Structures are given as C-alpha cells and as structure tokens.
Amino acid sequence: MEDYNHRPGDVEIIKEAEINVINDINNNDKAMLNVLKNEISHLKASNASLKIQLQHIREKHLPHVLLVDDNYDTVQIIKEILNDDYNVINTGNGIEALSMLRKMGKVGSDIKRIDTILLEVNLPGMCGFTLCRELKKNIRLNIPIIFCSANNTKKDVIKAISVGADDYIIKPFQESALLEKVGKWTKKRIMLNRTR
C-alpha cells in the first residue's frame, strides 16, 4: 500500500473513519460498563439480601451469648472465637447489662433470649460480682454465668461462685477452654428450656 496514491480528501476520509471506529469502541465500552454496573448493583442487592437472611437464620437457630466486658481487644478475641457457633451480644458495663437483661423478651427489647453470660469482674458502673449477685439472687435469672477475668486468685473464684457464678475462666485463656465451657453451659441451658 506504500505505492497507493492518495487523492485529495482521501486522508480526511480515512481519519474520519478512524474517529468513527474509536467512537464506536467507546460507545461499546460505555454500554459494557453500564451492563457491568447494573450487574454489580444486582449482586450487591443479592448479597445484602443474603446477609439479612443469614443473620435471621443465625438469630433464630444459634445460641445467644451476652459478653459483658469493656476491654476492646478481649471482646474482639472472644467474638472471633465464638462467631461460628454463637450470636455474641456485647456490652461494656454492668449497669447496661442489667438493664438489657431486665428488658429481655419484653415488648420493645431487641434481645429475645440469652443462653449464656460471659462476665468480667472489673467493669465500669457495676462490678461483675455485684451484677452476678443481682441476676442470680434478686432477679433469679436462670442463665449460666461464666466469669472470664484476669483476676486469678482462689479468693476471686470462691467469691464468684458464692454470688451465683456457674464457672470461671482465667485470662489469658486457651481458645479450646473457652469453647468447651461456653458449649457445656449453653447446652445445659438449652436442654433445660426444652424440658419446660
């Protein structure tokens, strides 16, 4: 084509053809991008719907653990360990936990049931021992309470049991120990509810 002799205006025709091809590609790209955007929107909507359905199934069928601890790192570790098998609800102080548990199952409460309570001794507002005593002896709440605390003296464990605790885990704990104790007491609670 090197020998091809251009007539006047041929160059302009070729350039115009090239511009039309580029514009057509851009329009096709734009159309493809719009299709992809629509597909992504549908996938996001489907994903959001599936997450809602999964959360509903989890709330309906998995046991509920109330974690009363104000230490962010501890809360994240425990949630990570229990997440596959439990719904973990967290509050950082004793007064809020007491309020939640008093309202549990009543109209307007987001919490329908709690199967096990994991409780720190050192809490703002109300210490774990006081909260446990209030729940077990005054309100007569029949939910297993497991203390999970760095307070590791024999005196602490005896005091926890004396105020109504069912078990005691010393921090730092092994993941298997936490799973074993939460599983044991949660199963007992669920079996007790089935016999009623």
Wavefront OBJ file of the C-alpha trace (Angstrom):
o trace
v 0.000 0.000 0.000
v 3.023 2.219 0.038
v 2.549 2.764 -3.713
v -1.033 3.891 -3.192
v -1.505 7.421 -4.432
v -3.756 9.486 -2.212
v -6.259 11.679 -3.902
v -7.087 14.994 -2.326
v -9.534 14.369 0.540
v -8.550 10.665 0.994
v -6.606 11.434 4.147
v -9.596 13.243 5.639
v -11.908 10.302 4.793
v -9.507 7.813 6.411
v -9.143 9.995 9.526
v -12.930 10.350 9.783
v -13.330 6.555 9.504
v -10.753 6.048 12.267
v -12.577 8.548 14.517
v -15.895 6.715 13.928
v -14.291 3.369 14.832
v -12.815 4.864 18.036
v -16.183 6.416 18.920
v -17.916 3.086 18.281
v -15.443 1.343 20.588
v -16.019 3.962 23.270
v -19.796 3.572 22.934
v -19.426 -0.201 23.170
v -17.182 0.226 26.197
v -19.695 2.589 27.752
v -22.519 0.135 27.087
v -20.433 -2.695 28.555
v -19.599 -0.583 31.609
v -23.294 0.158 32.113
v -24.098 -3.556 31.884
v -21.340 -4.323 34.391
v -22.534 -1.566 36.745
v -26.060 -2.986 36.610
v -24.750 -6.499 37.282
v -22.673 -5.239 40.216
v -25.734 -3.424 41.618
v -27.793 -6.630 41.347
v -25.009 -8.629 43.014
v -24.750 -6.100 45.850
v -28.518 -6.210 46.373
v -28.482 -10.037 46.331
v -25.541 -10.079 48.726
v -27.307 -7.675 51.109
v -30.451 -9.823 50.958
v -28.451 -12.995 51.659
v -26.710 -11.318 54.618
v -30.084 -10.349 56.083
v -31.407 -13.890 55.595
v -28.254 -15.380 57.129
v -28.491 -13.047 60.125
v -32.146 -14.011 60.594
v -31.241 -17.723 60.495
v -28.328 -17.171 62.916
v -30.542 -15.264 65.368
v -33.259 -17.885 65.203
v -31.127 -21.024 65.471
v -27.787 -20.222 67.125
v -27.416 -19.776 70.901
v -27.040 -16.236 72.247
v -24.098 -15.275 74.443
v -24.053 -11.973 76.321
v -20.465 -10.785 76.705
v -20.058 -8.182 79.457
v -16.526 -6.830 79.082
v -15.147 -3.341 78.476
v -11.771 -4.394 77.054
v -11.918 -3.937 73.266
v -9.182 -6.483 72.480
v -10.743 -9.152 74.677
v -14.158 -8.547 73.133
v -12.752 -8.929 69.607
v -10.892 -12.134 70.507
v -13.947 -13.716 72.145
v -16.244 -12.681 69.287
v -13.815 -14.190 66.778
v -13.647 -17.474 68.710
v -17.416 -17.785 69.225
v -18.661 -16.263 65.960
v -19.170 -19.522 64.022
v -21.419 -21.157 66.617
v -22.986 -18.319 68.637
v -24.619 -14.927 68.362
v -22.471 -12.720 70.572
v -24.044 -9.602 72.062
v -21.624 -7.259 73.804
v -21.997 -4.555 76.413
v -19.155 -2.821 78.181
v -20.625 -2.186 81.623
v -22.626 -3.887 84.334
v -25.467 -1.360 84.563
v -26.216 -1.625 80.853
v -26.081 -5.438 81.046
v -28.516 -5.428 83.981
v -30.896 -3.151 82.084
v -30.711 -5.338 78.967
v -31.406 -8.497 80.930
v -34.339 -6.963 82.821
v -35.947 -6.000 79.491
v -35.088 -9.277 77.724
v -38.040 -10.836 75.951
v -40.339 -7.909 76.688
v -42.016 -5.640 74.154
v -39.538 -3.167 72.712
v -36.455 -5.203 73.612
v -34.097 -6.222 70.827
v -32.954 -9.182 72.910
v -35.355 -12.115 72.941
v -33.153 -14.578 74.809
v -29.691 -15.124 76.272
v -28.342 -18.652 76.698
v -25.060 -17.897 78.479
v -23.387 -14.855 80.034
v -19.622 -14.244 79.920
v -18.783 -11.742 82.622
v -15.668 -9.751 83.539
v -15.097 -8.917 87.222
v -13.757 -5.377 86.684
v -16.436 -3.341 84.937
v -17.394 0.324 84.906
v -20.670 1.179 86.626
v -21.154 -2.105 88.478
v -18.570 -4.804 89.132
v -19.125 -8.314 87.842
v -19.657 -9.772 91.330
v -22.457 -7.302 92.084
v -24.072 -7.896 88.694
v -23.928 -11.665 89.124
v -25.471 -11.473 92.606
v -28.252 -9.215 91.282
v -29.005 -11.536 88.370
v -28.924 -14.805 90.298
v -30.217 -13.935 93.749
v -32.509 -10.917 93.303
v -33.867 -11.300 89.754
v -33.468 -15.095 89.917
v -32.349 -15.272 86.317
v -31.701 -18.871 85.362
v -28.949 -18.238 82.801
v -25.468 -19.739 83.234
v -22.881 -17.116 84.164
v -19.228 -17.761 83.397
v -16.743 -15.290 84.799
v -13.953 -14.594 82.326
v -11.393 -12.462 84.121
v -7.702 -11.815 84.719
v -8.467 -11.855 88.475
v -6.885 -15.214 89.139
v -6.768 -15.755 92.889
v -8.600 -18.537 94.671
v -10.447 -15.821 96.604
v -11.832 -14.380 93.329
v -13.068 -17.769 92.154
v -14.698 -18.511 95.540
v -16.366 -15.099 95.559
v -17.677 -15.638 92.014
v -19.202 -18.987 92.973
v -20.652 -17.508 96.176
v -22.538 -14.812 94.222
v -24.010 -17.405 91.859
v -21.494 -17.943 89.029
v -21.548 -21.314 87.320
v -17.944 -21.325 86.140
v -14.729 -19.281 85.955
v -12.194 -18.827 83.144
v -8.911 -17.080 83.881
v -7.469 -14.721 81.264
v -5.439 -15.284 79.231
v -7.369 -18.402 78.268
v -6.979 -21.119 75.682
v -9.487 -20.986 72.826
v -10.420 -24.627 73.469
v -11.167 -23.886 77.146
v -13.483 -21.026 76.247
v -15.312 -23.101 73.620
v -15.607 -26.067 75.984
v -17.056 -24.086 78.888
v -19.401 -21.944 76.801
v -20.563 -25.066 74.947
v -21.134 -27.040 78.159
v -23.223 -24.363 79.892
v -25.104 -23.341 76.762
v -26.159 -26.949 76.130
v -27.374 -27.249 79.724
v -29.407 -24.060 79.337
v -30.950 -25.194 76.042
v -31.796 -28.643 77.453
v -33.403 -27.024 80.490
v -35.545 -24.810 78.242
v -36.682 -27.828 76.203
v -37.882 -29.686 79.299
v -40.079 -26.775 80.360
l 1 2 3 4 5 6 7 8 9 10 11 12 13 14 15 16 17 18 19 20 21 22 23 24 25 26 27 28 29 30 31 32 33 34 35 36 37 38 39 40 41 42 43 44 45 46 47 48 49 50 51 52 53 54 55 56 57 58 59 60 61 62 63 64 65 66 67 68 69 70 71 72 73 74 75 76 77 78 79 80 81 82 83 84 85 86 87 88 89 90 91 92 93 94 95 96 97 98 99 100 101 102 103 104 105 106 107 108 109 110 111 112 113 114 115 116 117 118 119 120 121 122 123 124 125 126 127 128 129 130 131 132 133 134 135 136 137 138 139 140 141 142 143 144 145 146 147 148 149 150 151 152 153 154 155 156 157 158 159 160 161 162 163 164 165 166 167 168 169 170 171 172 173 174 175 176 177 178 179 180 181 182 183 184 185 186 187 188 189 190 191 192 193 194 195 196
